[in-house]
Amino acid sequence: MNRKEQIQFLNEILLSEMIEYKSWAAGFSKDEFSQRRLLRSLMNVRPPMPLLSDFLDVQDMLLSAEREEKGIVDVECLSRIAEDPRLILWRGDITRLRADAIVNAGNSALLGCFYPCHGCIDNAIHSAAGLQLRDECSHIMRLQGYPEPNGQAKLTKGYNLPAKYVLHTVGPIVQQRLTQNDCLELASCYKSCLELATEHHLQTVAFCCISTGEFHFPNQEAAEIAVETVTKFLQRKTSVRKVIFNVFKDIDEKIYQELLRTN
């Protein structure tokens, strides 16, 4: 089965599960690029429900091949700019990082982004990991029985990601002006992730810029909280020996460069 056949096979299964999307799917061109975009869209909107082994086998083949083509970045090989060798800055796609865990900034439902092909980190991570990630998150949330509070963290497997695990956390949504509570909740996100990483004996953790996208936390203040919280946590006894601050935008890269060199 070549790639186009894999994509077609997966789309057919998803559309058989979600027949309400068939007319919408018919509007996509039949070329491989368009059909792959349709596949990501269908995976994004699929609610948690039983997963077919045939689907997972083909999905995993496709995602693992795409993972290799994007190129895996081993966090052990990243160069440092900070005086503290445990603090690393890296700009790029977090789904390429081979680390013990990467951090996903989600929402209180903790099920991933349901908006087709949305550009948020939540969508990117779930799309690269595969549908097993939403399934595991759904299981965690059913057992919990209530939405995930801001500032806490949950751990799942990484599935088709290079990372072994994903740490899921919900950051604060800034409304009009930044409050002290927003700052405390953001700091709690970093602390909770590192505590959970330590509990599971993880050594390398890559953080995205929590809350600075759709949740509108000011970039400068968010980075200051991140660096301060991580630095303070690493003064404790912990299994974590390397923390990567993963950035995607120019503004965040410049802010972290200045903070880490100063720190």
N, C-alpha and C positions, 0 to 999 in steps of 0.2 A: 504494500500500500504506500504510494508516494504521498507527498505532503498535501497536495490538493485533494486527494482521495481521503486522507485522514480528516481534513477540515470538513469535507462534504459529509462524511460519516458522522462526525460529531454534531454538525448542524442538524442533520436529519433526526438524530436521537433527541436533541433538545427541543426541536419543533414538534416532535411527537408527544413530548411531555407538556409543552406549552403551545397548544394549537391556536391560542388567541394571538400569537405573534406571526402566524403564517402569512397573512396578507401583508404585514409590515416587512417581513423578510423577503417577500417577492420583489420588493423595490430595490434590493441590492443587486449590483452587477454580478455576473458569474465568474469574473476573473478572480484569481487566487487572493489578491490583496483585499478586495471587497468582501469576499467570503470569509476571510480571516477576521476582518473587522466585525462582520455579522456574528461570528463565533464568540468573539470577546463580548459583544453586546448581549448575546443570549446568556452567556455565563454570568455576566453582571446582574441580569434581571432574574435569574433563576432562583426561586426561593429554596430554603433548605428542605430537602426531601431525599428519599433513598437514592443512592448512587449505584448505577449498573456497573458491574465489573468490566464488561466489554467497553463501555464508555471510558472508564478510568484508564484502562490499558492503553487505549489510543491517545487519550488526552495526555497521559504522562509521557508517551513517546514524543508527541509534538512539543510539549513544553520543555522537556529535557533537551531536545535538539535546539530549540530556540535559545535556551539558557546557554548552551555551549557556543552558539553563534554570536550572541551578544558579548560573550567574553566574561569569564569569572575573574573577579578581583579578590585576591587573598589579602585579608586585612593584616596578616603578619608581614606582608611585603610593603606596606604603605610607609612612606617616610614621615617623620614628625617635624613640626615647626616649634612646638612648645618645649620649654625646659624640662617639663615632666614627660618622660618617655611614654607614659601611659595614656597621654592625651593626643589624639590624632585628628587632623582635619582632612576630609576628602570630599571632593565635589564630583557628583555623578549620580547614576541610577542606583539606588539602594538595593534593588533586586538583583544586582550583579555581585554583591558582596558575599564572600565566603567568611562568615563569622559564626560564633556560637549562636548569636541571636541578633536580629535586627528589630527595631522598634517601629510599630505601626501606630499612627495617630488615627484612631477611629472615632465613631460616635457612640452614644450610650447604648444603642442596640447591639453593637459589637459584632455585626454580621457582614461587614464590608459595605462598599458603596454600590447601590442598586441603579445608579445613573449610568446608562450605557457609555462606555469608553470615556468616562470622566477623567480629568487630569489630576485628581487628588492622589495622594500617597496610598490611601486606603484601597482605591481601585487598582492601582499599579501592583501592589503587593498581592492582593487576592487574585488578580488576573494571571500573575506569574506563578503563583503557588498552585493554583488549580482549585476545583470545587470542593476538595476535601477540607480545605481551610474553613470555608463557610460552614461546612457540616460540623466540624469540631467546635467552632465558635457557637453554633446553634445548640449543641449538646451542653456546653458550659453554661450558656445563658438560660436554658430550660432548667437546669439544676439550680441555678442561682435564684431564678424566679422574679427578678426585678432588674431594671436597667442598670448598666454599669455606672457607678458614680464617677465624677471627675477625680483625677488624681490617683486612681488605683491602677492595677495592672493584672493581666492574665497572660498565661504562657500556653502556646500551642506548638505543634510541630511546624516545620517549614515546608514540608512536602516537596514540590518541584523547585523551590528556591535553593540557591547555593547555601544559604544559612540553615543551620540545624533547627532553629526555633524562631518563632515570632513572639515578641512581647507586645501585647496590645494595651494601649492606654488611651484614656479620653481626657483631652485637655480642655481648659476653659474657653468659652466663647465670649469674646470681649464685646460688650454692648456700649457703644458710644465712647466711653472713657475707661481707661485701665483702672482697676480697683486693687486694693491690697489682697482681697480674697482671690482675685484672678492670679496674682503672683504666687500666693501660697499654694493654690491648686496646681499651677504649672510646676513649681518646685517638687510637689508631691508626685507628679508624673515621673520625673527623673529618679527620685528616691525610690519609689515603689518598683520601678523596673529593675533598678540595681539590687534592691533587696530580694526580688524574686530570682534574679540571675544568680545571686549568691546562694540562695536557698537550693538552687539546682546545680550548683558548682560550675557555673558557666564562667569562661575566662575572657571572652571578647564580645563586646556589645556595641552595636552601631545605632546611634540615635538619629532620627530625622528631626527637622525643626518643628517640634510639636506646637500646634495651635497657630502658627504664623501664616497659614494659608487661608482656608475658608473660615477659620475661627478668628481671624483679624487681630491676633496678639502682635503688638509692635515688635519688629525684628530685633532692634537693639536690646530692649528690655528682656525679650525672650532668651537671647543668646547669653546675656549677663547671668540670668537665673540658671540657665543650663550649665554654664561653666562653673559657677559658684557652687551649685548643688553637687555636681559630679566631683569636683575637687575636694569638697568637704567629705563626701561619702568615701572616697578613696583613702582617706586618712584612717578609716576603720579597718578591721580585719575582714577581708573579703576575698573571694576566689577571683574576682574580676581584676585582670591585670592590664587590660587595654580597652579604652573607650574611644569610639570613632564618632566624631560629629560630622554627619553627612549633610552636605548642603547641595542645593540645586541652582540657586540664583546668585548673581554677582553680589548683590547687597549682603547676603548672608555670608558669603565667602570672605568678603572684606571685613565684616564685623568680627567674625571668628578669628581671622588672622591677627587682628589687632588685640583681641582679648587674650588669645593664647600666648602671644609673644609677651604681652604685659604681665600675664599671670605667671 
